[in-house]
Amino acid sequence: MKSIGGVQAPLLVLAALNGLSFGVIVTVLAPYMYSAGFSGTEWGLLTSTATVTSIIFTLLSGPLSDALGARRVVAAGYIVKAASFTLLAVPSTVFMAAGFTLSGVSMGISWSATTALVARSGRDEMLHRSFTFFMASNMVGGALGSLMGVIPPLLSSITSLTLLEAYRATILLVAPLSLLQAGIALAVREEVSAEGRASIGPGELLRGFREAVSDRRFRLLILFNMVIGLGASMSIHNIAYYFAAKYGVTSAEIGVVNALEQVSMALVAVGASRIAERVGSTLKVYIALTSLSVPLLVAMTLVDSYVVAAAIYVVRTVLMNAANPLLEALTMRVVPRERRGSASSILSLSFTLPATAGRAIGGALLDINLELPLRLTAAIYTLALAHLYMRRRFLEEGRAWGSRRVAGELLEEARAPQ
């Protein structure tokens, strides 16, 4: 099967299409709901519905990926996503709630299964590349999808459609992409032996979770992910609504910002992966980049220009997220390959559980003070990264790839053409 940089081509196509559809939705959804009259509190409650419903399906997704294969579970998630997009195109509370509910189901099914699929798509020593290239491809697709934010204002100006109707039409346009993604997911080769597959049942489910969390480093990384998830959900997940409310921008302006963010993130992510290979530590690179992003969160709240705020936001987001594949690779390496589905469920839950409360809290805070969620997030990130830095040696000892000793042994192989 053809590969690019050692990563399967179908996996990269899947990532690009996922980024495309997500880029459109994340760009259009907030101004769409704002123009439909939904308040910040309603925005927060409705979006948190998705995180609530994702919890149950996230619990099932990982073990099912271990038993049935991750690619099948990923395909099922994209089919559900197509239905959720269709419902979200109806601007009524009932249909929006149903759409966000199915969105949560889709997120729960496919998120952890996708992580497991990437973690089992190639050799362990090259996982940092698998996660990095997957993310980079996703970001490029996300940039194209974000640029499609110009469609609603353009469609409204050249037709008789109102801006609200144009938003609805754009959302409906991307629903079929999810069905295409379901087919592509089935084409990915998943490297796990039949003997390594888990069985299905409550006992096996609990056993999978227990074995996944047996490593203390994995438990520490999960705790860190929970804190980051809380901070991100309070402000960053609501950022489009923040921009629409503070500056009165439409999806066109938000789309351009998202596109710049996605392309920049893809480039920096690939660079971060190469730096990690040279430095011999995935964690050092991750901490260095993310720490630089925190002061920029506060800086966003001190300006009154959308152009300036958007520029700061792009730099902040790139620094905070470009190194995420390095942390994911480190997290997955401390878990046995046959239990990475269960581990990815735990990893997903560690982010979505605090995000359930965080989105609702952040949405309510937007109605009180637009700047407060960003400032609280900066404080939360600071505490979390400081703790991670203090535990860095423990996290990269032994069989963790990030240790200088192991990375040095693999460096020459990593440089070899794939």
C-alpha positions in Angstrom: 0.0 0.0 0.0 1.4 3.4 -1.0 2.7 5.5 1.9 4.0 9.1 2.3 6.8 9.6 4.8 6.0 6.1 6.2 2.3 6.9 6.7 -0.4 5.1 4.7 -1.9 7.2 2.0 -5.6 6.4 2.7 -5.0 7.5 6.3 -3.8 10.9 5.1 -6.7 11.3 2.7 -9.1 10.4 5.5 -7.4 13.1 7.7 -7.6 15.7 4.9 -11.3 15.1 4.3 -12.0 15.1 8.0 -10.2 18.5 8.3 -12.2 19.9 5.4 -15.6 19.1 6.8 -14.6 20.1 10.3 -13.1 23.4 8.9 -16.4 24.3 7.3 -18.5 23.5 10.4 -16.3 25.2 12.9 -16.2 28.3 10.8 -19.9 28.5 9.9 -21.6 27.1 13.0 -21.0 29.9 15.5 -22.0 32.8 13.3 -24.9 30.7 12.0 -26.2 30.2 15.5 -25.5 33.8 16.5 -27.4 35.1 13.4 -30.3 32.7 14.3 -30.6 34.4 17.7 -29.0 31.8 20.0 -27.4 33.4 23.1 -24.0 32.6 24.5 -25.5 30.4 27.2 -27.6 28.5 24.6 -24.5 28.1 22.5 -22.6 26.7 25.5 -25.4 24.3 26.5 -26.1 23.0 23.0 -22.4 22.4 22.2 -21.9 20.7 25.6 -24.7 18.3 24.6 -22.3 16.8 22.1 -19.7 16.2 24.8 -22.3 14.6 27.1 -23.5 12.1 24.5 -20.0 11.3 23.4 -19.0 9.9 26.7 -21.0 6.6 26.5 -19.9 6.0 22.9 -16.3 6.8 23.7 -16.3 4.1 26.4 -17.5 1.6 23.8 -15.4 2.8 20.9 -12.0 1.8 22.2 -12.8 -1.7 23.3 -14.8 -2.3 20.1 -11.7 -1.1 18.1 -9.7 -3.7 20.0 -12.2 -6.4 19.2 -13.5 -5.6 15.7 -10.8 -3.4 14.3 -10.6 0.4 14.5 -11.2 1.1 10.8 -14.8 -0.4 11.0 -15.6 1.7 14.1 -14.2 4.8 12.4 -16.4 4.2 9.4 -19.5 3.8 11.5 -18.7 7.2 13.2 -18.6 9.0 9.9 -22.0 7.7 8.9 -23.5 9.1 12.0 -21.7 12.4 11.4 -23.5 12.8 8.1 -26.8 12.6 9.8 -25.8 15.1 12.5 -24.8 17.7 9.9 -28.2 17.4 8.3 -30.0 18.1 11.5 -27.7 21.0 12.4 -28.9 22.8 9.3 -32.3 23.3 10.9 -32.1 26.4 13.1 -34.6 25.3 15.8 -33.7 24.3 19.4 -35.1 20.8 19.0 -33.3 20.0 15.7 -30.1 21.6 16.9 -30.2 19.6 20.1 -30.7 16.4 18.1 -27.9 17.4 15.7 -25.5 18.1 18.5 -26.5 14.8 20.2 -25.7 12.8 17.1 -22.5 14.9 16.7 -21.5 13.7 20.2 -22.3 10.1 19.2 -20.1 10.4 16.1 -17.4 12.1 18.1 -17.4 9.3 20.7 -17.4 6.6 18.1 -14.7 7.9 15.8 -12.3 10.0 18.0 -10.8 7.3 20.1 -11.1 4.7 17.2 -9.1 7.1 14.9 -6.4 7.4 17.5 -6.2 3.6 17.8 -6.1 3.3 14.0 -3.2 5.8 13.7 -1.4 4.0 16.6 -1.8 0.7 14.8 -1.1 1.8 11.3 2.7 1.6 11.4 5.8 0.8 13.5 6.0 2.0 17.1 9.3 3.7 16.6 7.7 5.9 13.9 4.5 6.8 15.7 5.6 10.4 16.1 5.6 10.6 12.3 2.3 8.8 12.0 0.5 11.2 14.4 2.3 14.3 13.0 1.6 13.5 9.3 -2.0 12.7 10.1 -2.4 16.0 12.0 -0.6 17.9 9.2 -2.9 16.4 6.5 -5.9 17.2 8.7 -4.8 20.8 9.1 -4.3 21.3 5.4 -7.9 20.0 4.8 -9.1 22.2 7.7 -7.5 25.2 6.0 -9.4 24.6 2.8 -12.6 24.0 4.7 -12.1 27.2 6.7 -11.7 29.2 3.5 -15.1 27.9 2.5 -16.4 30.3 5.2 -16.6 32.9 2.4 -19.4 30.8 0.8 -22.3 32.0 2.9 -21.8 35.8 2.6 -21.0 35.3 -1.1 -24.0 33.1 -1.7 -26.2 35.6 0.1 -24.9 38.5 -2.0 -25.4 36.8 -5.4 -28.7 35.0 -4.7 -32.0 35.8 -2.9 -31.0 33.7 0.1 -30.6 35.5 3.4 -27.3 35.0 5.3 -29.0 32.6 7.7 -30.2 30.5 4.7 -26.8 30.6 3.2 -25.3 29.3 6.4 -27.8 26.4 6.3 -27.0 25.5 2.7 -23.3 25.4 3.4 -23.7 23.0 6.3 -25.7 20.7 4.1 -23.0 20.8 1.4 -20.5 19.0 3.6 -22.7 16.2 4.9 -22.0 13.8 2.0 -18.2 14.1 2.7 -18.7 12.1 5.9 -20.1 9.2 3.8 -17.1 9.3 1.6 -14.8 9.2 4.6 -16.5 6.0 5.9 -15.4 4.2 2.7 -11.9 5.5 2.9 -11.5 4.4 6.5 -12.1 0.8 5.5 -9.1 1.0 3.1 -6.6 1.7 5.9 -4.4 -1.3 6.8 -4.5 -1.9 10.5 -1.4 -3.8 11.8 -2.7 -6.0 14.6 -2.7 -9.8 14.6 -5.9 -11.8 14.9 -4.4 -13.3 18.1 -4.0 -9.8 19.5 -7.6 -8.9 19.1 -9.7 -8.6 22.2 -13.0 -10.4 22.7 -16.3 -8.5 23.3 -18.0 -8.5 26.7 -18.2 -6.5 29.9 -15.4 -8.4 31.5 -13.1 -7.9 28.6 -14.0 -4.2 28.5 -13.0 -3.7 32.1 -9.9 -5.8 31.6 -8.9 -3.6 28.6 -9.3 -0.4 30.6 -7.4 -1.9 33.6 -4.4 -3.0 31.5 -4.4 0.4 29.6 -4.0 2.4 32.9 -1.5 0.0 34.5 1.4 2.3 33.5 1.8 5.3 35.9 3.0 7.5 33.2 -0.1 6.9 31.2 -2.2 7.9 34.2 -0.2 11.1 34.7 -0.6 12.0 31.0 -4.3 11.4 31.2 -4.6 13.7 34.2 -2.7 16.4 32.3 -5.1 16.0 29.3 -8.1 16.5 31.6 -6.8 19.8 32.9 -6.0 21.0 29.4 -9.5 19.9 28.2 -11.1 22.0 30.9 -9.1 25.1 29.9 -9.6 24.7 26.2 -13.4 24.1 26.4 -14.0 27.2 28.5 -12.6 29.6 25.8 -10.9 28.1 22.7 -13.9 25.9 21.8 -16.1 29.1 22.0 -13.7 31.3 20.2 -15.7 31.7 17.0 -18.7 32.9 19.1 -16.3 35.2 21.0 -15.1 36.8 17.7 -18.7 37.1 16.4 -19.9 38.7 19.6 -17.0 41.1 20.2 -16.2 42.2 16.6 -19.4 41.4 14.7 -17.5 39.3 12.1 -19.1 36.7 9.8 -17.9 33.3 8.8 -15.8 34.9 6.0 -13.5 36.6 8.4 -13.4 33.7 10.8 -12.7 31.3 7.9 -9.6 33.2 6.7 -8.2 33.2 10.3 -8.9 29.4 10.6 -7.3 28.7 7.3 -4.1 30.6 8.3 -4.1 28.8 11.6 -4.4 25.3 10.0 -1.7 25.8 7.3 0.7 27.2 9.9 0.0 24.4 12.3 0.7 21.8 9.6 4.1 23.3 8.8 5.1 23.8 12.5 3.9 20.2 13.4 6.2 18.6 10.8 9.0 20.8 12.0 8.4 19.9 15.6 8.6 16.2 14.7 12.0 16.6 13.1 13.2 18.7 16.0 12.1 16.0 18.4 14.1 13.4 16.4 17.2 15.5 16.7 16.7 16.5 20.4 15.8 13.0 21.4 12.8 14.1 23.4 9.2 14.5 22.3 8.2 16.0 25.7 10.8 18.8 25.8 9.6 20.1 22.4 6.0 19.8 23.4 6.5 21.8 26.6 8.7 24.4 24.9 6.1 25.2 22.2 3.0 25.1 24.4 4.5 27.3 27.1 5.1 30.1 24.6 1.4 30.2 23.8 0.0 31.0 27.2 0.9 34.7 27.5 -0.8 35.2 24.1 -4.2 34.2 25.5 -4.0 37.1 27.9 -2.8 39.4 25.1 -5.9 38.7 23.1 -8.1 40.2 25.8 -6.1 43.5 25.8 -6.7 44.5 22.2 -9.8 45.9 20.4 -8.9 45.2 16.8 -10.1 42.0 15.1 -7.0 41.8 12.9 -4.6 42.1 15.8 -6.6 39.7 18.0 -6.9 37.2 15.1 -3.1 37.4 14.5 -2.4 36.7 18.1 -4.9 33.9 18.1 -3.3 32.2 15.1 0.2 32.3 16.7 -1.2 31.1 20.0 -3.1 28.2 18.5 -0.2 27.0 16.4 2.2 27.0 19.4 -0.3 25.2 21.6 -1.4 22.5 19.2 1.4 21.8 16.7 3.2 19.6 19.1 0.1 17.6 20.1 1.1 14.6 17.9 4.3 14.2 19.9 2.4 14.0 23.2 -0.1 11.5 21.6 2.8 9.3 20.4 4.4 9.3 23.8 1.0 8.4 25.4 0.3 5.5 23.0 3.8 4.1 23.3 3.4 3.3 27.0 0.4 1.1 26.2 0.5 -2.4 24.6 -0.5 -2.3 20.9 -3.5 -4.6 21.5 -4.9 -2.3 24.2 -4.5 1.0 22.3 -8.2 1.1 21.5 -9.1 1.0 25.2 -6.3 3.5 25.9 -7.6 5.9 23.2 -11.1 5.7 24.8 -9.6 6.8 28.1 -7.6 9.5 26.4 -10.7 10.8 24.6 -12.7 10.7 27.8 -10.0 12.6 29.7 -10.6 15.5 27.4 -14.4 15.3 26.8 -15.4 14.8 30.5 -14.1 18.2 31.7 -15.1 19.7 28.4 -18.7 18.9 29.2 -18.7 21.3 32.0 -16.1 23.7 30.5 -18.1 24.6 27.4 -21.3 25.3 29.4 -19.3 27.4 32.0 -17.4 29.2 29.2 -20.6 30.0 27.3 -22.2 31.4 30.5 -19.1 33.5 31.2 -19.3 35.0 27.7 -22.6 36.5 28.7 -21.0 38.1 31.8 -17.6 39.2 30.4 -16.2 38.2 27.0 -12.6 38.3 28.2 -13.0 36.2 31.4 -12.9 32.7 29.8 -9.6 33.4 28.0 -7.9 34.7 31.2 -9.0 31.7 33.2 -7.7 29.3 30.5 -4.3 31.0 30.6 -4.1 30.3 34.4 -5.2 26.7 34.0 -2.6 26.1 31.2 0.1 27.6 33.3 -0.5 25.3 36.2 -0.8 22.2 34.0 2.4 22.8 32.0 4.4 23.6 35.1 3.4 20.3 36.6 4.2 18.4 33.4 7.7 20.1 33.3 8.4 18.9 36.8 7.5 15.3 35.9 9.3 15.2 32.5 12.1 12.9 33.5 9.7 10.4 35.0 7.5 10.4 31.9 10.4 9.8 29.5 12.3 7.1 31.4 12.5 3.4 30.5 10.6 2.3 27.4 9.1 5.7 26.5 10.5 6.6 23.1 11.1 10.2 24.1 14.2 9.3 26.2 17.4 10.5 24.6 18.9 7.0 24.7 16.1 5.3 22.7 15.7 8.2 20.4 19.4 8.2 19.6 19.2 4.5 18.6 16.3 5.3 16.2 17.5 8.5 14.7 19.4 6.9 11.8 16.4 4.7 10.9 14.1 7.7 11.1 16.3 9.4 8.5 16.2 6.5 6.1 13.9 6.9 3.1 10.5 5.2 3.5 
